[in-house]
């Protein structure tokens, strides 16, 4: 190769290299993007439940998109912010770039959302009477419910939306509404209502006819008030009678006093107490008599049965009033000594029968008599038909030959034809 060709080849290589460098420089210059920044406009004023617009610009002139980073506080539609609750609303601004601009760095703007204020109002209640009620009309500008409380609990009370008069005086009712995520608490308001005693009508109580009552039995009393309100009945003589509702029970004989009261109500004053006296008597009892049967024959050491009955058919109690002569157990009499035994009979009565008059029965208690078969020496058989035992003292009165009398330790026998 000659020198000219070598020079041409070298020039060509340099040209190619220069062209390549030039081309890359031109291409890089053509594809490089410009940076951009975003700037928010003034922070808007925003209250709960309200809306406001946010503004932001990019140095590229491209449009900025907005996004809420606190969706429980605020939400976005385009550039319009809607306040959901009070608090700090954070809005993000973004610009994604273009063919000539890089994406902008995200920027944020904080918007403080304030709570709304609210007020309470109430309707007029001129006054109420004791034991009466009236409906209160409290309301709030927020539409939230108003809680009511009596500040004078001895004068009036609250039940739901009703105020109830308890006694005369100035009743004060407080109305309150609590704060929520949108509203501040309302300033308490107080409504004053006059509670007055009603003008009452007097009333009287009248008893019906007093019942007849005996001990242990019941009777009904009746009492009415001119107000037609219920009457309360009590016994002021608890030892004589008792009362339950309108039923009186006799306890013992005497004068039973029943008191009637009516305490009054809204339109009636209390009635003056009235009383009714009821005679409680012992029950009328049937009389009864006691009758003995035939008196038994009883000897010393022996027994006999007495018979006795009462016209009431109630059991009769028997006692001996001559305990040295006889004793009694049940209806069996035992002879103790010779003489007249007296048995007393009694019947105490019951709720239907009065006590019977005591009656007595006399029973002769005699000595024991035995038949003896004696063989008397020298006495012909069949001449004497009977023998009587006699005490020795009685023998002297007999004008009989003593040879006819056998002797013994304590008795002598008289033989008779």
C-alpha positions in Angstrom: 0.0 0.0 0.0 1.3 3.4 -0.9 1.4 6.3 1.5 -1.5 8.1 0.0 -3.8 5.2 0.6 -2.6 4.9 4.2 -3.5 8.6 4.7 -6.9 8.1 3.3 -7.6 5.1 5.5 -6.6 7.0 8.5 -8.8 9.9 7.6 -11.8 7.6 7.2 -11.3 6.0 10.6 -11.1 9.4 12.3 -14.2 10.5 10.5 -16.1 7.4 11.6 -15.0 7.9 15.2 -16.0 11.6 15.1 -19.3 10.8 13.6 -20.0 8.2 16.2 -19.2 10.6 19.0 -21.2 13.3 17.5 -24.1 11.1 17.0 -24.2 9.8 20.6 -23.9 13.3 22.0 -26.7 14.5 19.8 -28.9 11.5 20.9 -28.2 12.0 24.6 -29.1 15.7 24.4 -32.3 14.9 22.6 -33.5 12.2 25.3 -32.6 13.9 28.7 -35.8 14.9 31.0 -36.1 18.0 33.0 -36.8 17.8 36.8 -40.0 19.5 38.2 -41.4 20.5 41.6 -44.9 20.9 43.0 -46.0 23.8 45.1 -49.4 23.9 47.0 -51.5 27.0 47.1 -52.8 28.6 50.3 -54.2 26.2 52.9 -58.0 26.4 52.6 -60.3 27.0 55.7 -62.4 23.9 56.3 -64.8 22.8 59.1 -66.3 19.5 59.7 -69.0 18.5 57.2 -67.8 21.3 54.9 -65.9 21.3 51.6 -63.0 23.3 50.2 -60.7 23.4 47.1 -57.0 22.7 47.2 -54.6 24.1 44.6 -51.1 23.1 43.5 -48.9 23.9 40.5 -45.9 22.1 39.0 -42.9 23.9 37.6 -43.5 21.8 34.5 -46.9 23.4 34.0 -48.3 19.9 34.0 -51.5 19.2 36.0 -51.2 18.0 39.7 -53.3 15.2 41.1 -54.4 15.1 44.7 -55.0 12.2 47.1 -56.2 12.1 50.8 -53.7 10.4 53.1 -56.3 10.6 56.0 -59.5 9.2 54.6 -61.2 9.1 58.1 -60.8 12.8 58.3 -61.2 14.0 54.7 -61.9 12.7 51.2 -61.1 14.1 47.8 -63.0 14.4 44.6 -60.7 16.0 42.1 -59.5 19.1 43.9 -62.5 19.3 46.2 -61.8 18.2 49.8 -64.8 17.0 51.9 -64.3 17.1 55.7 -65.6 13.8 57.3 -64.6 14.6 60.8 -62.6 17.2 62.8 -58.8 16.7 62.8 -55.8 17.1 60.5 -56.5 16.3 56.9 -53.3 15.4 54.9 -53.5 16.0 51.1 -50.7 14.6 48.8 -49.9 16.3 45.5 -48.4 14.3 42.7 -47.2 14.9 39.1 -46.2 11.8 37.2 -44.0 13.6 34.6 -44.0 13.4 30.8 -41.8 12.7 27.9 -39.7 15.8 28.8 -40.2 16.0 32.6 -39.4 13.7 35.3 -42.0 12.7 37.9 -42.2 15.3 40.6 -41.5 14.4 44.2 -44.7 14.1 46.2 -45.5 17.0 48.4 -48.2 17.2 51.1 -50.4 19.9 52.6 -52.0 19.7 56.1 -55.5 21.2 56.6 -56.8 21.5 60.1 -60.6 20.8 60.2 -62.4 22.4 63.0 -65.5 21.1 64.8 -68.8 22.9 64.3 -70.5 24.6 67.2 -74.1 23.8 68.2 -76.8 25.4 70.4 -79.7 24.2 72.4 -83.2 25.7 72.5 -86.4 24.7 74.3 -90.1 25.4 74.1 -92.1 27.2 76.8 -93.7 25.4 79.7 -95.5 27.9 81.9 -95.8 25.6 84.9 -97.1 22.3 86.3 -99.0 21.1 89.3 -97.7 18.8 92.0 -98.1 15.2 90.9 -98.8 16.4 87.3 -96.5 16.2 84.3 -95.7 18.1 81.2 -93.7 17.3 78.0 -90.5 19.3 77.4 -89.4 20.3 73.9 -85.6 20.6 73.9 -83.7 20.5 70.6 -80.2 21.1 69.3 -79.1 23.0 66.1 -77.0 19.9 65.2 -80.0 17.6 65.4 -78.3 15.6 68.1 -80.4 14.4 71.0 -80.5 16.6 74.1 -80.1 14.9 77.5 -82.2 16.3 80.3 -81.6 16.4 84.1 -83.4 17.9 87.0 -81.2 20.2 89.0 -83.9 20.4 91.7 -84.7 16.7 92.4 -86.9 17.4 95.5 -89.1 19.8 93.4 -89.3 17.9 90.1 -88.0 14.8 88.3 -87.5 13.8 84.7 -88.8 10.7 82.9 -87.8 10.7 79.3 -89.0 14.0 77.9 -91.5 14.6 80.7 -91.1 16.7 83.8 -93.0 15.6 86.9 -93.9 17.9 89.7 -93.1 16.6 93.2 -93.7 19.6 95.4 -94.3 23.3 95.0 -91.2 25.4 94.1 -88.9 26.4 91.2 -88.0 23.4 89.1 -84.8 23.7 87.1 -84.1 21.4 84.1 -80.7 21.3 82.5 -80.2 20.4 78.8 -76.9 19.1 77.4 -75.6 17.8 74.1 -72.2 16.0 74.1 -69.5 16.6 71.5 -69.0 14.1 68.7 -66.5 13.9 65.8 -68.2 16.8 64.0 -69.7 19.0 66.7 -68.3 20.6 69.9 -70.4 20.1 73.0 -73.2 22.5 73.3 -73.3 25.1 76.0 -75.7 23.9 78.8 -79.0 25.6 79.0 -81.4 25.6 82.0 -85.2 25.9 81.8 -87.0 27.0 84.9 -90.6 25.8 85.5 -92.8 26.7 88.4 -94.4 23.8 90.3 -97.6 24.7 92.2 -99.9 23.0 94.6 -103.2 22.3 92.9 -106.5 23.7 94.2 -108.0 20.6 95.8 -111.6 19.7 96.5 -112.5 18.5 100.0 -113.9 15.0 100.5 -115.7 13.1 103.2 -115.9 9.4 104.2 -119.2 7.6 105.1 -119.5 4.2 106.7 -122.2 1.7 105.8 -124.2 -0.2 108.4 -122.1 -1.8 111.1 -122.0 -5.6 110.9 -122.9 -7.9 113.8 -119.8 -9.9 114.9 -119.3 -12.6 117.4 -116.0 -13.8 118.8 -114.2 -15.9 116.2 -116.5 -14.9 113.4 -116.1 -12.3 110.6 -118.1 -9.4 109.2 -117.7 -6.9 106.4 -117.6 -3.2 106.7 -118.2 -0.7 103.9 -116.8 2.8 103.6 -116.9 5.2 100.7 -115.3 8.6 100.0 -117.1 11.4 98.0 -114.0 11.5 95.8 -114.5 7.8 94.9 -110.9 7.3 95.8 -110.1 4.1 97.8 -110.5 4.2 101.6 -108.0 2.7 103.9 -109.4 0.8 107.0 -107.5 0.0 110.2 -108.5 -1.3 113.6 -107.7 1.0 116.6 -108.7 -1.8 119.0 -106.4 -4.6 118.0 -107.1 -6.7 121.0 -110.8 -6.7 120.3 -110.8 -7.1 116.5 -108.6 -7.1 113.4 -109.3 -6.1 109.8 -108.0 -7.2 106.4 -109.3 -5.2 103.5 -113.0 -4.8 104.5 -113.2 -8.0 106.6 -113.3 -7.6 110.4 -112.6 -10.6 112.7 -113.8 -10.6 116.3 -111.2 -11.6 118.8 -112.7 -11.0 122.2 -116.0 -9.5 123.4 -116.0 -5.7 123.5 -116.3 -2.6 121.3 -114.3 -2.8 118.1 -113.3 0.6 116.5 -112.5 0.8 112.8 -110.9 3.9 111.4 -111.3 5.0 107.8 -108.8 7.4 106.0 -108.4 8.7 102.5 -105.1 10.5 101.9 -106.2 12.6 98.9 -104.7 13.0 95.4 -104.0 15.7 92.8 -107.4 17.3 92.9 -108.6 16.1 96.4 -107.4 17.1 99.8 -107.1 14.4 102.5 -110.4 13.4 104.1 -111.0 13.8 107.9 -110.7 10.4 109.6 -114.0 8.8 110.6 -114.6 5.8 112.8 -117.2 3.1 113.2 -117.8 1.1 116.4 -118.8 -2.5 116.1 -120.0 -4.6 119.1 -118.1 -7.9 119.3 -120.2 -10.4 121.4 -119.7 -13.8 122.7 -121.5 -16.4 120.5 -125.0 -17.5 121.6 -124.6 -21.0 123.0 -127.1 -23.8 123.5 -127.7 -24.8 127.1 -127.2 -28.4 128.1 -128.0 -30.7 131.1 -126.4 -33.8 132.6 -128.4 -36.9 133.7 -127.1 -39.8 135.8 -128.3 -43.3 135.4 -129.3 -45.7 138.3 -126.7 -45.6 141.1 -124.8 -48.8 141.5 -124.6 -50.9 144.7 -121.1 -50.8 146.1 -119.6 -52.4 149.1 -116.3 -51.5 150.8 -113.5 -52.6 148.6 -115.8 -53.3 145.7 -116.4 -51.3 142.5 -119.4 -50.2 140.5 -119.9 -48.3 137.2 -121.9 -45.0 137.0 -123.6 -44.0 133.8 -124.0 -40.3 132.9 -124.7 -38.3 129.7 -125.1 -34.7 128.6 -127.8 -33.5 126.2 -125.0 -32.0 124.1 -123.4 -35.5 123.7 -120.2 -33.9 124.8 -118.0 -36.0 127.2 -118.8 -35.6 131.0 -116.1 -35.3 133.6 -116.7 -37.2 136.9 -115.1 -36.6 140.3 -115.6 -37.8 143.8 -116.4 -35.1 146.3 -116.2 -37.7 149.2 -112.7 -39.0 148.6 -112.6 -40.7 152.1 -115.7 -42.8 151.2 -115.0 -43.5 147.5 -112.8 -42.8 144.5 -113.6 -42.7 140.8 -111.6 -43.4 137.6 -113.4 -42.8 134.4 -116.9 -44.2 135.3 -115.7 -46.8 137.8 -116.4 -46.0 141.5 -114.4 -47.9 144.2 -115.8 -48.1 147.8 -113.2 -47.1 150.4 -115.3 -46.9 153.6 -118.9 -47.3 154.7 -120.9 -44.2 154.1 -122.4 -42.0 151.3 -120.3 -41.5 148.2 -121.0 -38.4 146.2 -120.0 -38.3 142.5 -120.1 -34.8 140.8 -120.6 -34.6 137.0 -119.5 -31.6 134.9 -119.5 -30.6 131.2 -117.5 -27.4 130.4 -119.2 -26.6 127.0 -117.6 -25.5 123.7 -118.2 -22.9 121.0 -121.8 -24.1 120.5 -122.8 -25.2 124.0 -122.6 -23.4 127.3 -121.3 -25.2 130.4 -123.8 -27.5 132.1 -124.8 -27.1 135.7 -123.1 -29.6 137.9 -125.2 -32.5 139.1 -124.3 -35.1 141.7 -125.3 -38.7 142.5 -125.2 -40.3 146.0 -124.1 -43.9 146.3 -124.4 -45.9 149.5 -121.2 -47.8 150.4 -122.0 -50.7 152.7 -120.1 -53.5 154.5 -119.4 -56.8 152.9 -122.0 -59.6 153.8 -121.1 -63.3 153.4 -123.3 -66.5 153.7 -121.7 -69.0 156.1 -122.5 -72.7 156.3 -122.1 -73.4 160.0 -122.8 -76.5 161.9 -123.9 -75.5 165.4 -123.7 -78.4 168.0 -127.0 -79.3 169.6 -129.1 -77.6 167.0 -131.4 -79.8 165.1 -131.0 -79.8 161.3 -133.7 -77.7 159.6 -135.0 -76.0 162.8 -133.3 -72.7 161.8 -133.4 -71.5 158.2 -131.0 -68.5 158.4 -128.0 -67.1 160.2 -127.2 -63.5 160.6 -123.7 -62.3 161.3 -123.7 -59.7 164.1 -121.2 -57.8 166.0 -120.8 -58.9 169.6 -122.2 -55.6 170.9 -125.5 -56.2 169.1 -126.0 -59.6 170.9 -126.9 -58.0 174.3 -130.1 -56.6 172.8 -131.4 -60.0 171.9 -133.4 -61.9 174.5 -132.1 -65.3 173.4 -130.5 -68.1 175.5 -126.8 -67.7 174.9 -126.3 -71.4 174.6 -127.7 -71.0 171.1 -124.9 -68.6 170.1 -121.6 -70.0 168.9 -118.8 -67.6 169.7 -116.1 -66.3 167.4 -113.2 -63.9 167.5 -115.2 -61.0 166.1 -118.7 -62.1 165.0 -121.6 -64.0 166.5 -124.2 -65.8 164.5 -127.9 -65.5 165.2 -129.9 -68.4 164.1 -133.5 -67.8 163.0 -136.3 -70.3 162.2 
